[in-house]
Every structure is written in C-alpha cells, then in structure tokens.
Amino acid sequence: MTSTQTTPTRSGPAHGAARLPVVDALRGLALLGILLVNMTLFKSAPSIEHLAATAIDGPWDRAAAVLVKVLGEGKFIGLFSLLFGFGVATLAARRGSYVRRLAALGVIGAAHLVLVWFGDILTTYALVGLILLAFVNRTPRTLLATALGILGTLSVVAVVGLGLLGLRAATGSSVLVAAERDITAADATEAARLTALYRTGGYLDLVGERAATPGGLLFGLAFSLVVLSMMLLGVYAARVGLFSGANEHRARLRTLARVGIGVGLPLNVLVVVVQSAEGFFVVVAGQVLLMALAAPLLTVGLAAGGVLLYERRRAPWLEAAGRLALSNYLTQSLVFSVVFYSYGLGLFGRVGAATGVILALALFAVQLVVSRWWLARFGAGPVERVLRMATYGGRR
C-alpha cells in the first residue's frame, strides 16, 4: 500500500489524508456494478421476468441479462453496504454526527425516491444504519457471528423452500399452481400499467406513483437483514484492519478471494439455473438464496481480490469516482430518468438488456473523467459537501 493509505481517524469524516484510497476504489467499482444492475429498473418496469434472466427474449439481451445477474445483481449493493459499514466504524464513535448524517441521507434518499427514481436505496441505508448503531461497539467476533448467523438462517430458509417446491413438482401437487398463475397475470398487468404511465404520464403523475408505491424502499426493506449483515461485515473489516494493507492480513484476503469467487461464482450460476424453472415461488426462493448466500460470497471474494489487486496497481479513476459516489449515484438516476421517462426521450420499455449495458458503460466512462476533473478543482462532490455540512455543520 502507499503511504497515503492511513487508517481513518475517529475525530472526523474519513476524507483527505485520512481516507483509504483502496476503499474509494472499491466504492468506484461498486458504483459501476450498481449502475449495470439498476439499468434493468431504469429502462423498464420491475417484473418476474427481470428476476428470471433466462426468460428474456433475444440471444444478446438474454446473455446480457444473465451476465448482469451472475456478476452484478446483489453483489454491488452488498459491496456498497459493506463499505457503508466500514465508514460507520469510524463515524459512529460520534453518535450525534452519525445520527445527523443518517437523517440527511434519509432526506436525500426520500427526495430521490419520490422526485427522480423509484429504485432508491439510500432510504434503506439510513434506516438500517440506525439499527447498525446498536452493534458498532460489539467485539469483532460478535459482529462476524451476527452477520453470518443472519445470512445462514436466510439461506437455510431459501434452500428448504426450494426443496419443498421441488417436492411439489415431483409429486404433481397443484396447490400453488393457481396462485402462481394469478400472481403472474397480475405481474404482467402491473408491468403494462407502469410502462404506459412512464411512457406517457406527466412528471407529477410519476411523482404521485412513486410516492404511493415506493418500490425501492419496499425492496430494500424486504432485504434489510441482508443489508444489515453486509454492513456488519464492513464494521468487522474496519475493526480488524482488513483493508489497511498490513502484511498479516494478506493471507486472509487471499483465502477470502479464493473461496468467495471460487464458491460464490458457481452458486450464482446455479441460482440462474434454478430460476429458469417455471413458477413464481421458485423464482422468489431463488432470489432469497442469491441475496443471502450466493451474492454475499461473491461480494466478499471480489472485495478481497480487489484489495489485493490494488496493492499491485492503483486505480485513480475508480478512486475519484468512489470519492464522488453519492453525487455519481444520483447523477445516474437523473440522466437515465431523462433518457427513459415521458418528460425526456420516452424510451421506457423500448430498450433491451444489451443496449442497457452499453448505455451504462458509456455513462460510467463519462463519470470517470468528470470525477477526476471535479476533484482536481473542487476537492469533493456537491452532494458529499451537503451531507458533510449536515453531519458536522460549519465545523467541516
């Protein structure tokens, strides 16, 4: 590691000389991954089809959807959550500042959710962050055990559910068939309604829809235990100095990278295979297994591998994007709401998965350049400044 990678202090926000550049680089990587995953919801209404990636029509779109599912879905919201917990470990010692920061994040997230895009995750982070406060002073062993206990329990529930569904299929039971048929039909009807609304409705119509049905918040709360677990792992990583570059952690990072990627990647492929089977409940059980087991394993593997790679070669472009992660995240929503919604280009529901990936990569390439330019001139992102002012007032 370079000499600038000092441990963040407890006296203030982790910025400037106190930042860990490797964490900024990981945050920049997460920003790209979350954009690729979010593109599914930027460009079209949420549906069962998006969970079962192999159901998407067209070879290129299906291939793009499967790749995003295997490599992205659940992994980068997990990485963001882990890094959020890592930052909390330094800030939560000042509870007043921490609570003010969460309150400001919640306000920003709520505005984003209602005024811009229904897939916001910031409100979930603000709410789960309050729960996290109860754990920050626990021992590293307790943090690790709690996180693994939650993820393990959810994984067992998913596996048992899939087993029961498999038994139903093997015995020819039709108890859930009618329910699945009704749910699938209702899902298709709702997707068609949302597609028409986002193509033709006025801006205030879209605001009203998002206020009445805050989809991103509902999804985030549904998987809030997973988010909490990843945050706990982030606090654990900070408490044991896992990203500090110390020699004694390299062997552990190598093990985490090998196991996380070596086991996590095949498990994510397996989830895609499982979800290719017909049936709403199979898709949902597979999604729980992905979020609770397959994605966290690969997330940890990618994070550990990223730290090891960073020791060999720094990634200044990703560092810059990561330092402006909040501003970049919100910018992504602003740009693609204009591209896809009725008050912009009106392309909602008209763009396939492959085109979505290309658009996401194009915007992120622009953000890499703009982030370095912005930091060189202003030192911090505009939304980051607002959040810092809300956290520390005029003292920072």
Buried (B, 14 or more C-beta within 10 A) or exposed (E): BEEEBBBBEEEBBBBEEBBBBBBBBBBBBBBBBBBBBBBBBBBBBBBBBBBBBBBBEEEEBBBBBBBBBBBBBBBBBBBBBBBBBBBBBBBBBBEEBBBBBBBBBBBBBBBBBBBBBBBBBBBBBBBBBEBBBEBBEBEBEEBBBBBBEBBEEBBEBBBEBBEEBBEBEEEEEEEBEEEBEEBBEEBEEBBEEBBBBBBEBEEEBBBBBBEEEBBBBEBBBEBBBBBBBBBBBBBBBBBBEBBBBEEEBBEEBEEBBEBBBEBBBBBBBBBBEBBBBEBBBBBBBBBBBBBBBBBBBBBBBBBBBBBBBBBEEBBBBBBBBBBBBBBBBBBBBEBBBEBBBBEBEBBBBEBBBBBBBEBBBEBBEEBBEBBBEBBEEEEBBBBBBBBBBBBBEEEE
